[in-house]
Amino acid sequence: MLSKRIKAAKGDVPADLVLKNGKVINVFTLEAESLDVAVCDGMIVGLGNYDGINEVDCSGKYIAPGFIDGHIHLESSMMKPAEFAKTVLPHGTTTVITDPHEIANVCGCEGIDYMIQATKGLPLDVYFALPSCVPSTPLDESGACLDAEDLKTYYQNENVVGLAEMMNYIGVINGDPHVLRKIEDALKEDKVIDGHAPGLSGKDLCAYLTAGVQSDHECSNAKEGMERIRRGQWVMIREGTAAKNLEDLISLFEYPYNQRTMLVTDDKHPGDLLNFGHIDYIIRKAISLGANPFAAIKMATFNAATYFDLKHRGAIAPNYLADLVILSDLESVQIERVYKKGQLIAREGKALFFKENEVDLKLNDKVSHSFDMAALTPESFCLNQKKNRDIQKLRVISLQAGQIMTNELLEDYHFETDGIDVEKDIIKLAVIERHLHTGHIGLGYIHGYGLKSGAIASSVAHDAHNLIVAGTNEADMALAANTVREMQGGWVIVCNEEVIDKLPLPIAGLVSDLDADTLEKKIAAMKIAAKKQGVSDLIDPFMTLAFVSLPVIPVLKLTTHGLVDVEKQCVVEAGF
């Protein structure tokens, strides 16, 4: 095989495929060269003037390396891996690095095994960074607890490239031995370690980096990003469905910062993927904000490949994989064709051929039965009746439009409505443990959601993915929660003790078995129904709820243990 490639590179024999007369984007020199690209056995063998068995005229078009998403949770797309691949391949994405911590929080190692099996053999290359924090903190209550020993064996899998976002940065910088053991195991295997430490700076940042954490996707401003790059860390510039940091980090597209940056989505819903795109959308938006197109493409390809040590990909050069994207226009990043190892796999927005891998029946059964909890009653959502007459004030989670960070409000408590005050946009919030039948229910209040009547429930609640419910009355909250329980996961909207709409998510309570188009139409209909119940136009009804229970994003969140002061990492009383 090597001899054949060398002969094709010399021009002694025709290449399998030659893309003729294109403008080849060189990520090493940040320029476009007018060259043919010769491909043999799925590898690029030559650039210049070549003849091929199959020749494709690319006159007037640009040829880029296949795009790489350096950090995504595939489960957050709400699509099965094969459907996700079908959706992103036409957008030029040929490789992703996924952290399966969503499904691992529900199903433990069996969730990781499911994702590895479900992604095997796809035309999209899927690499794994192992979930480092299951649960995210001791204040979360997930379906599993993964320690260093649970993760260790996975490093022998050739598709495992590292340890995923180390959210427990407090444990790292304070030398928690259980946390450090996970890091040490990854370092021994020469794997990368991704970070998650919003706002960390100065000596604490130095301690975090000293432990071996090499990247972070939580930078929200350029100053923070520049400090990290100056200290040797890689910055993942995130533009997803929930968190959008691109505009605030656009200066990092400039030299020298663009040498240590890559593009990621983290969480991306099907509507965004279908309507706007994937990594191609980030490149397009960056260019519209003034970024150098060649630098943006390098950040989306070669930089990510370099960071994750993915040899032979991320560039158009001899001995690199023939993962290639044909662009009809550079400024608008209009994608005509996508090649994977020299095979045409997408054209004009459509994936051309596909095969979904079979998953072990026991794993399928495990991820399809992820609820173990009792039915709920309206009384399940009431504050302790013996204490609530003495309550005078409430701690209320206050939402920030377009952000996953929250504020804390102090409001007067009204005994007659158990704290609910729709006129002041204060409604009740509950997080119910749904994995291990503990019966734990955290109760609190939320401001800024906008709901005027009824209740909304979801089994997508980062990162433990317990059952979360927001409502204006306890009866509707109980019906919404019980409906999700009966479906083994999903979204539900209830009003006047009637189910208005629902979306089953049968795979771990996170993922649908619908195709992307059908799923997106259903999601859009659910959002419209939620808006009719009063949810603010500035709020995503379900994505917002998903992050209200994440106790690693400041400042006030709700878990099954109760309200969490994120900065102090302690449970506080909802009413006092």
C-alpha positions in Angstrom: 0.0 0.0 0.0 2.8 2.4 0.9 4.6 1.6 -2.4 1.4 2.4 -4.3 1.0 5.8 -2.5 4.6 6.7 -3.2 4.2 6.0 -6.9 1.0 8.0 -7.0 2.7 10.9 -5.2 5.5 10.8 -7.9 3.0 10.8 -10.6 4.1 7.4 -11.9 0.6 6.0 -11.5 -2.8 7.8 -11.5 -4.2 8.6 -8.0 -7.5 7.2 -6.9 -9.0 10.7 -6.7 -7.8 14.1 -7.9 -9.5 17.3 -7.0 -8.5 19.5 -9.9 -7.9 23.3 -10.1 -9.0 24.2 -6.6 -7.7 26.8 -4.2 -6.2 24.7 -1.4 -6.3 26.3 2.0 -2.8 25.9 3.6 -3.1 25.9 7.4 0.6 26.1 7.8 1.1 29.3 5.9 -2.5 30.8 6.1 -2.8 31.2 2.3 -4.6 29.6 -0.6 -2.7 27.8 -3.3 -4.0 26.9 -6.8 -3.2 23.2 -6.8 -4.6 19.7 -7.5 -5.1 17.5 -4.5 -4.2 13.8 -5.2 -5.6 11.1 -3.0 -4.7 7.4 -2.8 -6.0 4.8 -0.3 -7.8 7.5 1.6 -4.6 9.6 2.2 -3.5 12.8 0.5 -0.3 11.9 -1.5 0.4 15.0 -3.5 -0.3 18.6 -4.3 0.6 20.0 -7.7 -0.5 18.8 -11.2 -1.9 15.3 -11.0 -4.0 12.8 -13.0 -6.5 10.5 -11.3 -8.8 7.6 -12.0 -11.5 9.8 -10.7 -11.1 13.6 -11.3 -13.4 16.3 -9.9 -13.1 19.8 -11.3 -12.9 22.4 -8.4 -12.3 25.5 -10.5 -13.1 28.6 -8.5 -13.7 26.6 -5.3 -11.8 26.4 -2.1 -10.6 23.1 -0.6 -10.3 23.0 3.2 -9.5 20.2 5.7 -12.4 18.5 7.4 -13.6 20.4 10.4 -13.1 19.2 14.0 -15.2 19.9 17.0 -12.9 19.8 20.0 -15.5 19.5 22.7 -19.1 18.3 22.5 -21.5 16.2 24.4 -23.3 14.2 21.7 -26.2 13.4 24.0 -26.9 17.1 24.2 -27.9 17.1 20.5 -30.8 14.9 21.7 -30.1 12.7 18.7 -28.7 9.2 18.4 -25.1 9.3 17.3 -25.8 8.1 13.8 -28.5 10.8 13.3 -26.1 13.4 14.7 -23.4 12.3 12.2 -26.0 12.5 9.3 -26.7 16.1 10.4 -23.1 17.4 10.8 -21.3 15.7 8.0 -22.9 17.9 5.3 -21.6 20.9 7.3 -18.0 19.7 6.8 -17.5 18.2 10.3 -15.5 15.0 9.9 -14.2 14.5 13.4 -15.6 15.2 16.9 -14.2 14.8 20.4 -17.1 13.9 22.7 -17.4 13.8 26.5 -20.2 11.3 27.3 -20.6 12.7 30.8 -24.4 13.3 30.3 -25.2 9.6 29.7 -22.5 8.5 32.2 -24.3 10.5 35.0 -27.4 8.5 34.2 -26.0 5.1 33.4 -22.4 5.0 34.5 -19.9 2.9 32.6 -22.7 1.3 30.7 -23.6 4.7 29.3 -20.0 5.2 28.1 -20.1 1.7 26.6 -23.3 2.5 24.8 -21.8 5.6 23.2 -18.6 3.8 22.1 -20.7 1.1 20.5 -23.2 3.5 18.9 -20.4 5.6 17.3 -18.4 2.7 16.0 -18.2 2.4 12.2 -19.8 5.8 11.5 -18.3 7.9 8.6 -17.9 10.6 11.3 -14.8 9.9 13.4 -15.8 10.1 17.1 -13.1 10.3 19.8 -13.8 10.2 23.5 -12.6 12.3 26.4 -13.6 10.4 29.6 -16.0 12.1 32.0 -13.9 13.3 34.9 -16.7 14.4 37.3 -19.6 11.9 37.7 -21.3 13.4 39.6 -20.1 17.0 39.0 -19.8 17.7 42.7 -20.8 15.9 46.0 -23.8 18.3 46.0 -25.2 16.6 42.9 -26.9 13.2 43.0 -26.5 11.2 39.8 -27.2 7.6 38.7 -23.5 6.6 39.1 -20.3 7.6 40.7 -17.2 7.0 38.6 -13.9 6.9 40.3 -10.4 6.6 38.8 -10.5 2.8 38.7 -13.7 2.9 36.7 -12.1 5.1 34.0 -8.6 3.5 33.9 -9.4 0.6 31.6 -10.9 2.9 28.9 -7.5 4.4 28.1 -6.7 1.2 26.3 -9.4 2.1 23.7 -7.7 3.7 20.7 -10.5 6.2 20.4 -10.1 7.6 23.9 -7.9 10.7 23.8 -8.1 12.1 27.2 -9.8 13.1 30.4 -12.7 15.5 29.8 -13.5 18.8 31.4 -12.3 18.8 35.0 -15.1 20.7 36.6 -14.0 20.1 40.1 -11.3 22.7 39.9 -11.7 23.4 43.6 -10.7 19.7 44.3 -7.8 20.1 41.9 -6.3 23.2 43.4 -6.9 21.9 47.0 -5.2 18.6 46.2 -8.2 16.2 46.6 -6.5 12.8 46.2 -9.5 11.2 44.4 -9.5 14.0 41.8 -5.7 13.9 41.4 -5.8 10.1 40.9 -7.9 10.6 37.8 -5.5 13.2 36.5 -2.4 11.1 37.3 -3.9 8.1 35.4 -4.5 10.2 32.3 -1.0 11.7 32.5 0.6 8.2 32.8 -1.2 7.3 29.6 0.0 10.5 27.9 -3.5 11.7 27.4 -4.8 15.3 27.4 -6.7 16.7 30.3 -9.5 19.3 29.5 -10.5 22.0 31.9 -13.7 23.7 33.1 -12.9 26.6 35.5 -14.8 29.8 34.8 -13.1 32.8 36.2 -10.1 31.0 37.6 -7.1 33.3 37.6 -3.7 34.1 39.2 -2.1 31.6 41.5 -5.2 29.4 41.5 -4.9 29.1 37.7 -1.3 28.3 38.1 -2.1 25.5 40.5 -4.8 24.2 38.1 -2.3 24.1 35.2 0.4 22.6 37.4 -1.9 19.6 38.0 -1.8 19.0 34.2 -5.0 20.6 32.9 -4.3 21.8 29.4 -7.4 23.5 28.0 -10.6 25.2 29.0 -13.9 26.0 27.2 -15.4 28.3 29.9 -13.6 31.5 29.0 -16.2 34.3 28.7 -14.0 37.3 27.9 -10.8 38.0 26.0 -8.8 39.1 29.1 -9.5 35.7 30.7 -8.6 33.9 27.5 -5.3 35.8 27.0 -4.2 35.0 30.6 -4.7 31.3 30.0 -2.9 31.3 26.7 0.0 33.3 28.3 0.2 30.6 30.9 0.4 27.9 28.3 -3.2 26.7 28.3 -5.3 26.1 25.2 -8.6 28.0 24.9 -11.6 26.3 23.3 -13.7 29.1 21.8 -17.3 27.9 22.4 -20.4 28.8 20.4 -23.2 26.4 21.2 -26.9 26.5 21.8 -26.7 27.4 25.5 -23.4 29.2 25.9 -22.2 31.6 23.2 -18.7 33.1 23.8 -17.5 33.8 20.2 -18.2 37.6 20.1 -16.5 38.2 23.4 -13.4 36.1 22.4 -13.1 37.3 18.8 -9.7 39.0 19.5 -8.3 35.5 20.2 -8.5 34.9 16.4 -5.6 37.2 16.1 -1.9 36.2 16.2 -0.4 35.0 18.5 -3.4 33.9 20.4 -4.8 31.9 17.4 -1.9 29.5 17.8 -3.4 28.1 21.0 -7.2 28.2 20.3 -9.7 25.8 18.7 -13.4 25.9 18.0 -16.0 23.9 20.0 -19.8 23.8 20.4 -20.2 21.9 23.8 -24.0 21.6 23.5 -25.8 21.9 20.2 -29.5 21.3 19.6 -30.8 19.9 16.3 -32.6 23.1 15.3 -29.3 25.1 15.5 -27.5 22.3 13.6 -30.1 22.1 10.8 -30.8 25.8 10.5 -27.4 27.4 11.1 -24.7 24.7 11.0 -22.0 23.3 13.2 -18.3 24.3 13.2 -18.9 25.9 9.8 -21.3 28.3 11.5 -18.6 29.4 14.0 -16.1 29.9 11.2 -18.8 31.9 9.2 -19.7 34.1 12.2 -16.0 34.7 13.1 -15.3 35.8 9.5 -18.3 38.2 9.6 -16.8 39.7 12.8 -13.5 40.3 11.1 -11.5 37.2 11.6 -9.0 36.0 9.0 -10.7 33.1 7.2 -7.5 31.1 7.0 -6.8 31.5 10.7 -10.4 30.6 11.5 -10.2 27.4 9.4 -6.8 26.5 11.0 -8.4 26.8 14.5 -11.2 24.5 13.3 -8.9 21.9 11.9 -5.1 21.7 12.6 -5.2 23.3 16.0 -7.7 20.8 17.4 -5.8 17.9 15.7 -2.5 19.2 17.3 -4.0 19.5 20.7 -5.5 16.0 20.8 -2.5 14.5 19.0 -4.7 13.3 16.2 -1.9 12.5 13.7 -2.4 12.8 10.0 -5.5 15.0 10.1 -6.3 18.7 10.2 -4.3 19.8 7.1 -4.1 19.3 3.4 -0.6 17.9 2.8 1.0 14.6 1.9 0.5 11.8 4.4 -2.6 13.4 5.9 -6.1 11.8 5.8 -8.2 12.9 2.8 -10.9 14.5 5.0 -11.8 17.4 2.7 -14.4 20.1 2.4 -15.2 21.8 -0.9 -16.3 25.4 -0.4 -18.0 27.3 -3.2 -17.4 30.5 -1.3 -14.8 31.3 1.4 -16.5 34.3 3.2 -19.8 32.6 3.7 -18.3 29.1 4.1 -20.8 27.5 1.6 -20.1 23.8 1.5 -20.7 21.9 -1.7 -19.1 18.5 -1.0 -17.5 16.6 1.9 -15.0 13.8 1.5 -14.1 11.3 4.2 -10.8 9.4 3.6 -11.3 10.2 -0.1 -14.9 9.0 -0.3 -17.7 11.5 -1.1 -20.0 11.3 2.0 -22.0 14.5 1.7 -23.2 16.8 -1.2 -25.4 19.9 -1.3 -26.4 19.5 2.3 -27.2 15.8 2.3 -25.3 12.8 3.7 -25.0 10.3 0.9 -24.8 6.9 2.6 -25.1 5.6 6.1 -24.9 2.6 8.3 -25.9 2.6 12.0 -24.0 0.3 14.2 -25.9 -2.3 16.3 -25.7 -1.8 20.0 -25.6 -4.7 22.5 -29.2 -5.6 23.7 -28.2 -5.3 27.4 -26.8 -1.8 26.9 -29.9 -0.8 24.9 -32.1 -2.1 27.8 -30.0 -0.3 30.4 -30.2 3.1 28.7 -33.9 2.7 27.9 -34.9 2.1 31.5 -33.3 4.9 33.5 -36.0 5.9 35.9 -36.3 4.4 39.4 -38.5 6.7 41.4 -42.0 6.7 43.1 -45.0 8.6 41.7 -45.4 12.1 43.0 -48.4 14.0 44.6 -49.0 17.7 44.8 -47.9 17.5 48.4 -44.5 16.4 47.2 -43.9 20.0 46.0 -44.8 21.8 49.3 -42.4 23.2 51.8 -42.3 21.6 55.2 -45.7 22.4 56.7 -44.3 22.6 60.2 -41.7 25.2 59.3 -43.2 27.2 56.6 -45.4 29.4 58.8 -42.2 30.8 60.3 -40.6 31.6 57.0 -40.3 35.3 56.2 -37.9 35.4 53.3 -37.1 33.3 50.2 -33.9 32.7 48.4 -34.9 32.9 44.7 -32.8 31.8 41.7 -32.9 34.7 39.3 -32.2 34.0 35.6 -30.0 36.0 33.3 -31.3 36.2 29.7 -29.0 34.3 27.3 -26.7 33.1 30.1 -26.4 29.9 32.2 -25.2 31.9 35.2 -27.8 33.0 37.7 -28.2 35.6 40.5 -29.8 35.4 43.9 -32.9 37.4 44.9 -34.3 37.7 48.4 -38.1 38.0 48.4 -41.0 38.0 50.9 -42.6 34.7 51.6 -46.4 34.3 51.1 -47.8 31.4 53.2 -51.1 31.3 51.3 -49.4 30.5 48.0 -46.4 28.7 49.5 -44.1 31.4 48.0 -45.5 31.4 44.4 -46.1 34.9 43.1 -46.9 34.8 39.4 -47.3 38.6 39.2 -43.7 39.1 40.4 -42.6 36.2 38.1 -41.7 34.0 41.0 -42.7 30.3 40.6 -41.8 27.1 42.2 -38.9 24.8 41.2 -38.2 21.2 42.1 -35.5 18.7 41.3 -36.4 15.1 42.0 -33.9 12.2 42.2 -34.8 9.7 39.5 -32.0 7.2 39.4 -31.8 5.3 42.7 -35.2 5.7 44.3 -33.8 7.8 47.1 -37.0 10.0 47.3 -34.9 13.1 47.5 -36.6 16.3 46.3 -35.0 19.7 46.3 -37.4 22.6 46.4 -36.8 26.2 45.5 -38.1 29.2 43.6 -37.1 30.8 40.3 -37.5 34.3 38.9 -37.3 35.4 35.3 -38.7 32.3 33.7 -42.0 34.0 32.8 -44.4 31.0 33.2 -47.9 32.3 34.0 -49.8 29.1 34.3 -49.2 25.3 34.5 -45.9 23.5 34.8 -43.0 22.4 32.6 -40.9 19.3 33.4 -37.8 17.8 31.9 -35.4 14.9 32.5 -32.6 16.8 30.9 -31.0 18.6 33.9 -27.2 19.0 33.8 -25.2 17.2 34.9 -26.9 14.6 37.0 -30.1 14.7 34.8 -32.6 14.3 37.6 -36.2 15.3 37.0 -36.6 19.1 37.1 -40.0 20.8 37.2 -41.0 24.5 37.2 -44.6 25.4 37.9 -47.2 27.9 39.1 -49.1 25.3 41.2 -48.3 21.9 42.8 -51.0 19.9 41.0 -49.7 20.7 37.6 -46.1 20.1 38.7 -47.1 16.6 39.9 -48.8 15.7 36.7 -45.9 17.0 34.6 -43.3 15.1 36.7 -45.3 11.8 36.7 -45.8 12.0 32.9 -42.0 12.3 32.3 -41.5 9.3 34.7 -44.0 7.2 32.8 -42.3 8.0 29.5 -38.9 7.0 31.0 -37.7 10.5 30.2 -38.6 13.6 28.1 -40.2 17.0 28.1 -43.8 17.7 29.3 -46.0 20.8 29.4 -49.1 20.8 31.6 -51.9 23.3 32.2 -55.0 23.0 34.4 -54.1 19.4 35.1 -54.0 18.5 31.4 -51.0 17.5 29.4 -50.6 20.1 26.6 -47.6 18.5 24.8 -44.8 16.1 25.4 -41.6 14.8 23.8 -40.4 11.4 24.8 -36.6 11.0 25.3 -36.3 7.3 25.8 -32.5 6.9 25.7 -31.3 7.7 29.2 -34.0 10.4 29.4 -31.7 12.5 27.2 -32.0 11.3 23.6 -34.8 10.9 21.1 -35.1 8.1 18.6 -36.6 10.5 16.0 -34.8 11.7 12.9 -33.3 15.2 13.0 -36.0 16.9 11.0 -38.9 15.4 12.9 -37.2 16.0 16.2 -36.6 19.7 15.4 -40.2 20.2 14.4 -41.3 18.7 17.7 -38.9 20.8 19.7 -40.1 23.9 17.9 -43.7 23.0 18.7 -42.9 22.4 22.3 -41.2 25.8 22.6 -44.2 27.5 21.1 -46.5 25.8 23.5 -44.3 26.9 26.4 -44.3 30.5 25.2 -48.1 30.3 25.1 -47.9 29.5 28.8 -46.0 32.7 29.4 -42.3 31.7 29.2 -40.3 34.7 28.4 -39.2 35.3 24.8 -35.6 35.8 26.2 -35.6 32.3 27.7 -35.2 28.9 26.1 -37.9 27.0 28.1 -36.0 23.7 28.2 -32.3 24.6 27.8 -32.7 27.1 30.7 -34.2 24.5 33.0 -31.4 22.1 32.0 -28.7 24.4 33.5 -30.6 25.6 36.6 -29.6 22.4 38.4 -25.9 22.5 37.5 -24.0 23.3 40.8 -20.7 24.2 39.1 -22.0 27.4 37.4 -22.5 30.4 39.7 -24.2 31.6 41.7 -27.4 29.8 43.0 -28.6 26.5 41.7 -31.0 23.7 42.8 -30.2 20.0 43.1 -32.0 17.1 44.8 -30.3 18.2 48.1 -31.7 21.7 47.9 -30.5 25.1 47.0 -26.7 25.3 46.4 -24.5 28.3 46.9 -22.1 27.5 44.1 -19.3 29.7 45.2 -19.3 28.3 48.8 -20.3 24.8 47.5 -22.9 24.3 50.3 -26.6 23.8 50.6 -28.6 26.8 51.8 -32.2 27.1 53.0 -34.8 28.1 50.4 -36.9 29.8 53.1 -35.7 31.4 56.3 
